[in-house]
Amino acid sequence: MTVSKAHRGMTRVASLKCLHCETKLKIRTSRVVVPTLAQVNLQCENLECGATYGAAFEITHGISAGVSPREGVDLRMVPPRRPIPANDDIGHQVVACAPEVAPLAANDDGRYSEAV
């Protein structure tokens, strides 16, 4: 699945591509099973390919609560991810090293972390 900006405005639209020819898939039919789950039938827009697929779209969790929650819909709420600071954004850290050992690089990635 890819996420792309719509032609007008800044709305992002999720689109799926055909597994065979990688042309955009179009939703032909959909059916809501429960408020958090919809089943869809997808069709490749490439007429020469003509592949069709079945898929399900599920809302798994909430990130922010709405102002008018729907009765009977109980979603697990997850806070938005916070950016993780890079090693050099944490603050100045002093690393005690022997003179012959290079200090750890700011992007410490394990055994390849010597300063280059």
N, C-alpha and C positions, 0 to 999 in steps of 0.2 A: 504494500500500500504506500502511496506517496501522498504528501500533503503539498498543495500548491495554492498560490494566491488566485483568487477569481479575477476575471478580466477587468471588472470595475470595482473600485473600493479595495479595502484591505481584508475582506473576508477570506478565510482559508477554507479550502474544500478538500476533503479526503477523496482520493480516487484510487481504484484498483485497476491493475492491468491484467490482460489475458495471460494465462500461464504459458500459452503456446506462441502467440505472435507479439505479445507485449503491447497490444493496442488497448485503449481505454475500454473499460467495461461499463455498461449501462444497466441501471436497475430497471427490470421489466415489471416485476410484481413484488409486493411486500405484504407481510401479514404480521401484525403485532400479536405476540403470544402472551406476554405479560408486559406491564409498563416499562420494564427494563430490558426486554428482549424482542427483537424483530427478526423474522426469517425473510430472506430476499432471494429472488432469482435474478441472476446476472447474465447478460448477453454481450459477447464481444461485438464492438462496433465495426469490425472488419468483416464485411459480408462474405469475403472469400474464406475466412476462417470459420465463422459461425459457431464458435464454442459457447456453451452455456454452463453455468455453475449455480450451485446452491450455497448460500452463506447465511450466517447469523451475525447480527450486530447486537452487542450487549453493553449496557452501561454497568460497569462493575463497582464504581465508587464515586463519591462526591468529593470535590475539592473545595467548593465554597457553597454554603447553604443558600437556597433561594429565599425570597421574602414571603412567599406563599407556598409552603410545602403541601404536597398532595397527600391526603389521607391514605394510608395503606402502603405507601412507598417508603421503605426503610433502608437507606443506603449507608454503608460504612463510610465515614468521613475521613479523608486523608488530607493533612495540611500540604500546601504547595511546597515543592522542594526549595530549599535555600541554597544559594550558590556556595560551593565549597571553596574557601580561599586557597590560593596557591601557597606553597611553602614560603615564598618571599613576601607574601601579603600578611602573614601572621604577625610580623614584627621582627625586629632584629634579634636573632638568636646567636649566641656565642657558642661555637663548638670547639672544645679543647681537643687538639690533635698534636701528635708528635710532629716535629719539623719535617720528617721525610714522608708524611702522609698528607695527601691533598684533602682539603675540607670537602664536606658533602655538597653536592650541587643543589641549587634551589629546586630543581625538578627531580628530587631523590626518587629513583625508580629501582631500588634494590642494589644488586651487585654491580650494576653499570652506572653507579651514581657518582663516580669520581669526576671532579671538575676537568673539563676538556680544554 
